[in-house]
Amino acid sequence: MTPPDEPPPTVPIDTVQALHAAHMAEMNDPTMVTVAGDPVDDQPGVGGQDTVQGMHGILMREHAEPRDGFEPVPVWVMAVFGALLMWGGYYIGSGSADFRRDVNDGSDIQFSGLPVDPDNPAPDPDPKTVADLMSIGEARYRAVCIACHKAEGEGDPAQKAPPLRGSEWVVGPEASPARLARIVLYGLHQPITVAGKQHDGVMPPQGVALKDYEIAAALTYVRNSFGFKADADDANPSITPALVKAAREKVGKRAESFTEKELKAIPLDYTDLPKK
Ligand code: HEC
């Protein structure tokens, strides 16, 4: 059963002006509370949060509840999205390689030459004659040694690099293949006397960058160039890849480069090669 209708509460004030007046009086009622719930202790009409302006101030602080539905996209989202779109276009454009299949899909492409097997690398060339070593050695000399020892093996005082041309370490009865292999494999520091003149430079080791056959070739080249011919028998070079390999194995890993004193301690007839 629905309860009988109760009469609406009587509104004692019935004109707009009276309503406003009552409302204004209510606004100035000192028993009003603030939004935080604290009673307002201002005196009526003195001004403060219980005045019309005060109430408006409080109401203005409040914000609308978030609404469901369509909101305009914020400008910064549009800017970020636009920038990403442009970057993506640029990225595809610059990295697509024209969408060529042979670039992008390498799985079934046949490369010429044999695949490189790290456990089974292709053997190094093994030049056997002075002529073969000379041609490889000239290229290595021009690529590496020339920077310090110069085109005609004259050396470079500015880098404290001694001459190779006519050096007793390189040609003549005092030249030792075992010493030469060590100089190029591991480098040289501390003073060294070459052709009666002392040089105090630093030759960096070449044994990491150059392979045994390349070092043998470069040494054969310097021994048979600049007007000298140390290997009279063209078929039997005195510095072979096998000799450099044997020196590398004999010395092993070594951080320090050699010194003149250490080299001189190696007898002239010493060889790293196994005696036949
Ligand atoms: C970065 C400069 C530099 C490079 C590259 C260089 N050397 Fe040297 N080399 C020197 C210096 C400096 C010395 C002297 C070191 C010392 O004073 O202890 C020297 C000494 C030598 C010596 C003994 C001294 C002499 O003059 O006879 C030989 C042999 C030699 N180098 C050969 C070579 C060969 C071969 C190459 C190339 C594979 C080479 N060097 C690359 C700087 C260099």
Residues whose N, C-alpha, C, O or C-beta is under 5 A from the ligand:
A	BS01	HEC	V144 C145 A147 C148 Q159 K160 A161 P162 P163 L164 S167 W169 V170 I183 L188 H189 Q190 P191 I192 V194 H199 D200 G201 V202 M203 P204 Q206 A218 L219
